[in-house]
Amino acid sequence: MFLYRYGAAGRLAAGESPAAARILLSDPFSVPPERWELGRPVDLSAVPLAPPAHPGKIVGIGRNYREHAAELGNPMPPEPLLFLKAPTSLIGHGAAVILPPESERVEYEGEIAVVVGRRLQRASEEEARAGLFGVTCACDVTARDLQRKDATFARGKSFDTFCPLGPAIRLGPPDGPLTVVTRVNGEERQRGSTDEMEWGLVELLVYVSRMMTLLPGDLLLTGTPAGVGPLADGDRIEVEVGGVGILANPVRRWEGA
């Protein structure tokens, strides 16, 4: 089952595929998916897709793949490296990533994103697994020059449009390894698997919930594999997570207000 958010109002729909989606009449976080009430069919091909999650916070994980840490010349941290990304950076499938004039090098980072389904505070492994609402595709767009200049990652990670997300949430914890592939203009640039992560999805939820309470709808970006690189005006980014779908976004230069 997949959860979609669509249109300017961010309405919800659910179904086994975009073609089978129907309007969701239930609260997805308070009602179990098997008890969701569905309304009329909705043609998702005729409406813009919004980010499928509406998080209060976006928590990022740095250096969760050893080869990515190495390509940036960074040592692997002894524990997960956390950073926050502004929720206003979110855009949906098909929306443009805007290259800001403040940065001379903006890079893509394809990732598997976890959506939190219930309140997690100092969660056990069992609680964290039960609180994993689903997974989706994300691109942790980063102004690399600003990230290297600043003591924290906040500025380089949080420009408007720097967090494409979607196209849908695949519900429930994955029942096996997940792959993530990033393409730019149709050319594969990144490929990774949850098997290659230093810390797995549930393990990360347990860890993060020690420092901050995770609430329904919150988003966890789980790190990017090796192969990051720059984006240019006119590019097209695709992030594909196995069993979830393909998130695709054009890239445009900033042209002023």
Residue pairs with C-beta under 8 A, 6 or more apart in sequence:
1 14
1 15
1 16
1 33
1 170
1 171
1 172
2 14
2 15
2 16
2 17
2 18
2 21
2 168
2 169
2 170
2 171
2 245
3 12
3 13
3 14
3 24
3 28
3 52
3 134
3 168
3 169
3 171
4 12
4 13
4 14
4 15
4 18
4 21
4 44
4 49
4 52
4 167
4 168
4 169
5 11
5 12
5 13
5 49
5 50
5 51
5 52
5 53
5 54
5 92
6 13
6 42
6 44
6 47
6 48
6 49
6 50
7 47
7 48
7 50
8 48
8 50
10 50
10 54
11 23
12 23
12 24
12 28
13 21
13 22
13 23
13 24
13 42
13 44
14 21
14 22
14 24
14 28
14 33
14 36
14 38
15 21
15 22
15 38
18 44
18 45
18 167
18 168
19 44
20 41
21 41
21 42
21 44
22 38
22 39
22 40
22 41
22 42
23 38
23 39
23 40
23 41
23 42
24 36
24 37
24 38
24 39
25 36
25 37
25 38
25 39
26 35
26 36
26 37
28 36
28 133
29 117
29 118
29 133
29 216
29 217
31 37
33 171
33 172
48 92
48 94
48 95
49 92
49 93
49 94
49 166
49 167
49 168
50 92
50 166
51 90
51 91
51 92
51 163
51 165
51 166
52 92
52 115
52 136
52 165
52 166
52 167
52 168
52 169
53 113
53 115
53 136
53 165
53 169
53 217
53 219
54 217
55 87
55 90
55 115
55 217
55 218
55 219
56 87
56 215
56 217
56 218
57 84
57 87
57 212
57 215
57 218
57 219
58 84
58 85
58 86
58 87
58 89
58 90
58 163
58 218
58 219
58 220
58 221
59 82
59 83
59 84
59 85
59 208
59 212
59 214
59 218
59 219
59 220
59 221
60 82
60 83
60 84
60 85
60 140
60 153
60 157
60 221
61 80
61 81
61 82
61 199
61 204
61 220
61 221
61 222
61 223
62 77
62 81
62 82
62 83
62 153
62 223
63 69
63 74
63 76
63 77
63 81
63 198
63 223
64 80
64 197
64 198
64 199
64 204
64 222
64 223
64 224
65 192
65 196
65 197
65 198
65 223
65 224
65 225
65 226
66 76
66 196
66 198
67 196
67 225
67 226
68 223
68 224
68 225
68 226
68 227
68 228
69 75
69 76
70 226
71 226
71 227
71 228
72 228
76 198
79 207
80 198
80 199
80 204
80 207
80 208
82 208
82 211
83 152
83 153
83 154
83 157
84 154
84 157
85 140
85 153
85 154
85 157
85 158
85 162
85 163
85 221
86 154
86 157
86 158
88 158
88 160
89 141
89 157
89 158
89 159
89 160
89 161
89 162
89 163
90 163
90 164
90 165
91 97
91 161
91 163
91 164
91 165
91 249
92 164
92 165
92 166
92 167
93 164
93 166
93 167
93 247
93 248
93 249
94 248
94 249
94 250
95 161
95 164
95 249
96 161
96 249
96 250
96 251
96 252
97 106
97 139
97 141
97 161
97 162
97 164
97 231
97 237
97 249
97 250
97 251
97 252
98 159
98 160
98 161
98 252
98 253
98 254
99 106
99 231
99 232
99 233
99 251
99 252
99 253
99 254
100 106
100 143
100 159
100 254
101 254
102 143
102 146
102 159
103 143
103 144
103 145
103 146
103 156
103 159
104 145
105 143
105 144
105 145
105 230
106 141
106 142
106 143
106 144
106 230
106 231
107 141
107 142
107 144
107 228
107 229
107 230
107 231
108 139
108 141
108 182
108 184
108 189
108 190
108 228
108 229
108 231
108 237
109 139
109 140
109 141
109 142
109 182
109 224
109 228
110 137
110 138
110 139
110 180
110 181
110 182
110 189
110 190
110 224
110 225
110 237
110 239
111 137
111 138
111 139
111 140
111 180
111 221
111 222
111 223
111 224
111 239
112 135
112 137
112 138
112 178
112 180
112 194
112 201
112 222
112 241
113 135
113 136
113 137
113 138
113 165
113 219
113 220
113 221
113 222
114 132
114 133
114 134
114 135
114 201
114 204
114 205
114 219
114 220
114 222
115 132
115 133
115 134
115 135
115 136
115 169
115 217
115 218
115 219
115 220
116 131
116 132
116 133
116 205
116 214
116 215
116 216
116 217
116 218
116 219
116 220
117 131
117 132
117 133
117 134
117 216
118 130
118 131
118 133
118 216
119 131
119 213
119 214
119 215
119 216
120 127
120 128
120 131
120 205
120 209
120 213
120 214
121 209
121 213
121 214
122 209
122 210
123 131
123 205
123 206
123 209
123 214
124 206
125 202
125 203
125 206
128 202
128 205
128 206
128 209
129 173
129 202
131 205
131 214
132 172
132 173
132 201
132 202
132 205
133 169
133 171
133 172
133 216
134 169
134 170
134 171
134 172
135 169
135 170
135 174
135 178
135 201
135 241
135 244
136 165
136 166
136 167
136 168
136 169
136 170
136 241
136 244
136 247
137 165
137 166
137 167
137 180
137 239
137 240
137 241
137 244
137 245
137 246
137 247
138 163
138 164
138 165
138 219
138 221
138 239
138 247
139 163
139 164
139 182
139 237
139 239
139 247
139 249
140 157
140 162
140 163
140 221
140 224
141 157
141 159
141 161
141 162
141 163
141 164
141 231
142 153
142 156
142 157
142 162
142 228
143 155
143 156
143 157
143 159
143 162
144 156
144 230
145 156
146 155
146 156
147 153
147 155
147 156
147 157
148 156
149 156
150 156
163 221
164 237
164 239
164 247
164 249
165 219
165 247
166 245
166 247
167 245
167 246
167 247
168 244
168 245
170 241
170 243
170 244
173 201
173 202
174 194
174 201
174 243
177 193
177 194
177 195
178 193
178 194
178 241
178 242
178 243
179 191
179 192
179 193
179 241
179 242
180 190
180 191
180 192
180 193
180 225
180 239
180 240
180 241
180 242
181 188
181 190
181 191
181 238
181 239
181 240
182 188
182 189
182 190
182 191
182 224
182 227
182 237
182 238
182 239
182 240
183 189
183 237
183 238
183 240
184 229
184 231
184 235
184 236
184 237
184 238
185 235
185 236
186 236
186 238
189 227
189 228
189 229
190 224
190 225
190 226
190 227
190 228
191 225
191 227
192 224
192 225
192 226
194 200
194 201
194 222
196 225
197 222
197 223
199 207
201 220
201 222
204 220
204 222
205 214
205 220
208 214
208 220
214 220
231 237
231 251
232 251
233 251
233 252
233 253
234 250
234 251
234 252
235 250
235 251
236 248
236 249
236 250
236 251
237 248
237 249
237 250
237 251
238 246
238 247
238 248
239 246
239 247
240 246
240 247
